[in-house]
């Protein structure tokens, strides 16, 4: 079974999210949108778009989306079969959070790594 197949997103908190978003836009040319991030479309070797995107986002330190982790970041990893991977991670003794979300955006689950970082696992909807 394949486990992680790519990075779906990188999310991090900032003390002053609008200022940091503006810095990345100005100095690194990231097209930061009004929701606080950008979506990078995947491309093949010739530069032609292929199915998939990686989201990059800066948010406020407010909120508990990263909880129970106190880390200022969270990485979202793409997976092929979320339920099978969660089952295996539980069998291996990993700290898997009980909640699994399923929506039009795909299936999501979370695991806490040995250093307390929250890791998001994402099975995109079919065709993405």
N, C-alpha and C positions, 0 to 999 in steps of 0.2 A: 504494500500500500504506500502510495506517495503521501508524504506528510505536507510540508510547506512547498508550494509551487511558485511563490513570488511574494513581493511586498505589495499589499493593497493600499497601505497608507501609513503616514507618519504624522502623529499629532503631538503638539507640545504646548505647554502653558507658558504665558508670559506675564510679567508684572504689569506691562502696558502693551496689551495686544495690538491696538491700532498703530502705535509708533513702531513696534517691531515688524508688523506687516508692511508698513510703509518703507522701512529700511530694506527688507528683502525685495520689495518691488523696485525700489530705486536703484539699489546697488547690485542686485543679482538678477534683475529682470524677470522675477517670478510674477506672473499675471495674477496677483492676489485679487480675488473676487469679494463681493460684499459679504459673503458668508464667512470670510476669514481665511480662505485657503485657495488652492489651485488644484486642478485635476490634470495630470500629465497623461496624455494618450500614448499608448504603446505603439511602436512602429517596428517594422521588420528592417532588415539590413539595408534595403533600398529607400527607407524612409516612408514607406506606405503604411498607413494605420492598420493595426490588427486589433482584434477584440481585447479590451482590457485598458484599465487606467490605474494610476497610482495617485492617491489623494495626499496632499500635503496641507496641513492646517495649523494655524496658531490661534489659540483661544485664551480666554481669561483664566486666571487662577481660581475663579469662582466655580462652583459646581463640583459634582462628585463622579464624573464620568470615568476618572482614572482610579477611583477608590476600589479596593482598599489600599492600593499603592499610594505612596507619598511622592513617587517620582514625578518630575515635571514633563514626562513624555510617555507615549504609548505607541508601539508599533503594531500595525494590523498586517497579519500574514494571510495570504490567499491559500486555501486548501481545497482539495477535490471532494472529499467526503467528510464533512464536519462531524456527523454523528459517529462514524467509525473512528475518527481520530480522537474524539472526546472519550470514547469507550477505552481505547488503548491507553491514553494518558492516565485515565483513572486506574486502570489495571497496573500501570507502572508506578503508581503512588504519587503522581503529580497533584499539585494543589489546583484542581479544576473548580471554578465557580459553578454552582448548580444551575444557574440561569442560562438558557439558550433562547435567543431571539430569532424569530423567523418573520420576514416582511418582504415587500416587493424589492428590497435592496439585497436580499439574500439571507443567509443564515449566519448567526454570530454566536460565538462562545468565548470564554475567557479563562486563562490559566495564569497563575502567579508563578514567576520563575524563582529560583532559590535565593535571589537577592531582593525579593519583594516587588519586582516590577510586574505590572499588569500587562499581559500580552493578549491581544485580540486576534481571534481566529475567525476567518470569513470565507464562507463558501458563496461565491457570487451566483446570481441567477444564471440559469443555463444560457449559453451564448455570449457571456461577458467574460 
